[in-house]
Amino acid sequence: MNDAWRQFVRWTLADESPVTDATMEVTLQWAPPWAAWVTLLIVIAAVLFFGSIYRRENRQRAIPKWAFLLAGRLTLIGIVLFMLYGLQQQPFQTDAPDLVIAIDDTQSMSHQDSFAEGEESLIRSRVEAANLGEPTRWNQARTVLLEENESLLKKLRERYNVRSYWLGDSGRALTVPDDQFGDALRTSTPSGEVSRLGTSLSQILEQQRGRPTAAVVLLSDGVTIEGPSLSEGAQQAALRGIPVFPIGIGSQQLSRELRLEEVVVDPVAFVGDTLTFTIRLSAQGMEGESVRLSVADRDNPSVVLNEFELTLPTERVTREVRLQFRPDKIGDFHYVVKVDTASGDMTGEETSVTRKVKVLDATIRVLYVQAYPRFQFRYLKMLLERQLKRNEGLSEPERAFDLTTILQDADQSYADQDETAEVAFPATRDQLFSYDVVIVGDVNSAFLSREQLQNLRDFVEVKGGGLIFVGGQYFLPWDYRATPIDALFPFALDDVPRTDTDQSYPDPLRAELSELGLNTLPLQVAQTPAESIAAWQGMDQVYWNVPIQRLKPGAQTLAQVTRPDGERQPLLTQQFIGRGKVMFLGSDDLWRWDYHDEFWMQTIRYLARSSLLGSDGSVEITVDRSTYRTGESATARVRFFDEGQAPPADDGVQLTLEKPDGRTRTITMSRVAGNRDLFEATIPGLTAGDHRLWIVQPLLRGESGETEPPSTLFSVEPVAGEMTRLDMDLDELRQTASSTRGQYFSFLDSGKLLDVLPRGRQVRIQTLPPEPLWNSWKLALLFVTLLIGEWVLRKRMGLL
């Protein structure tokens, strides 16, 4: 029986009006004289019996009249049954549920925010009307409870046991009588030194354990400096079914903040080629302002190598920007990326980042092996033959690539006529190791000895050379099952079905970059990321592709094609093996593509990196800032300038973090997508003091043979610091309300709070004497009235 029905029954049958006291609960109770099915049978029998009688008596009369007589007689039967059930109301003395009011009393609540013009006047008028002075956060919180002679508190106390707590560095009960609460709140000041809102809320809920708590009303700016966040602390409230209703105290306008979150650049560049800095910039509270990103050499900061101006579109934004230029000198350079505002008022380590880049002018030695001269072979051969170095300091142009080609089907005269041609695959390991990159097209494995294939595998694993396979329709990859280079393929050869040599799709396949490929710099064939995506999607020249079914663990898909049946298959894949890299291109149709030259030049230089750098053992460990605040997170990065030393596994780098108290913890890093040489990890929840990070896996050894793990230091400042974060954390407050099924209110909307607070669960503390309802005089009056009414109606109808 629902509450509305209970109220109706009590109102119609009880001698007094329904109970509305919050400390009283009334339920309706029955005392059935028999089972429910007996009552049902009586009702059905009465309907059939009286219905048939009245129907016979009134066959020639109007139906409404005999229907009215039937309804009256059945109502009389119903009243008798109702009285037999012995309905009574059972009152209970109850204890009203608790309502928790938690007030943030940390120092940040003394801050006075800047508001929009119209909003500020409304807030100021309410605070001044409560005689609390300036509209600081603390005065706004007190205004909610004290304005209009504590009207909100009085209404809440009529429905709940109001229990008040301070919320800040800990959750503490405010134990004062109700009549003294206003005076206590007027004389208090926000003095908490550290905001531990999540911890404080958990402590408050623990003190409420065993108490019927209807809801928690929270007056706070939502900012947590140490420990769990407010939404994390609210998880306990969600588990106990206690909704939290935060009232956000503070301005929703964000303070001005500008920072470089990430700067990624290829650690190796070639003279004259494009060097790209991918920058992630974040800003808040700067809508409509212009900022300038620039890159310059640390040793010559007055010369800006490239710059980009950006107008920030929204209050909070994260943008990815690319700065590019062509280095014209060789050597090790430290490039500084900076972001400035027009007024120059944003400075600090978060607006400037330095990255080390090694610029080379080496000629890449490339070996290209193919069984027969297809178009792909001819186009790529011409590209590598004519490409010259772009170093303006050279007296005479030099070739960028030293190319050697092998055509298995060619005769001796071809090798005599073409200066790049050789007759046979390198016979010895030393001959093969003289190359930086090997391109293996559709090569007949019958012309390669097992020793030559083993040398090719060692070329990748031991030397760190780059290898790219280009799939063909005759030999590659199927002929290389169970050979020494089987392990070099990024997929299982046994799972690749052999196709008809003449098979091709009538319509070109649609190609696109994978999510990993989007972040892999060698595949950025155009000036901007959007243009590169469009370039790959516009590649409609692939009419055939090796049907790869399953990649090996650790292999990565960089680009893929969509077949006519809608299935996606890898087009370009890669994996790291030993010290080197292996890529597999599933089609030899790319010679038709407009971006053929850009793709191949960048891919070859990407594959040659490990071979050209040698093994100087240079490894760099950095953090994104040198100084943090307590509770913040640090981002650590490890870059291997010798790619051969970078572990193949994506989680193959581990750090040790030494805390100020001497304790240590191990941190596992993850490879940054598309980068063999770069690993990253986030270190959350920093505590105050000096911290040290060093690499423990893999083991790195210097020339002396002793372990020399690279390390770095950073410091965490204690929150001197409650006033270091002054933006109201609106997202945190809303998430807290949502996760507990509560509702968020702003200061100006706080008047609506009373309408949405749940009633809560009352606890019965005493059972009072029951009050019978079945013998109500109202029922007797109704019974007599129906009898007289039926007699009168039957008299008028001539039935008596």
Secondary structure, DSSP 4 states (H G I P E B T S, - for coil): --HHHHHHHHHHHSSSPPP--TTEEEEEE---SS-HHHHHHHHHHHHHHHHHHHHHHTTTS-HHHHHHHHHHHHHHHHHHHHHHTT-EEEEEEEEPPEEEEEEE-BGGGG------HHHHHHHHHHHHHTT--S--HHHHHHHHHHHHHHHHHHHHHHHSEEEEEEESSSEEE----HHHHHHHHHH----BSS--HHHHHHHHHHHTTTS-EEEEEEEE-----SSS-HHHHTHHHHHTT--EEEEE-S-SSPPPEEEEEEEEE-SEEETTS-EEEEEEEEEES-TT-EEEEEEEETTEEEEEEEEEEEE--SSEEEEEEEEEE---S-EEEEEEEEEEESS----SGGGEEEEEEEEE-PPEEEEEEESS--HHHHHHHHHHHH-B---TT-SS--BSEEEEEEETT--HHHHHH-TTEESS---SHHHHHT-SEEEE-S--GGGS-HHHHHHHHHHHHTT--EEEEE--SSSTTGGGTTSTTGGGSSB-GGGSPPPPTT---SSPBEEEE-HHHHT-GGG--SSSHHHHHHHHHT---B--------BPTT-EEEEEEE-TTS-EEEEEEEEEETTEEEEEE--S-GGGSTTHHHHHHHHHHHHHHHHHH-----EEEEES-SEEETT--EEEEEEESSGGGS-SSTT--EEEEE-TTS-EEEEE-EEPTT-SSEEEEEE-S--SEEEEEEEEES--B-TTSSB---EEEEEEE--S-GGG--S--HHHHHHHHHHTT---EESTTGGGHHHH------EEEEEPPPEE-TT-HHHHHHHHHHHHHHHHHHHHTT--
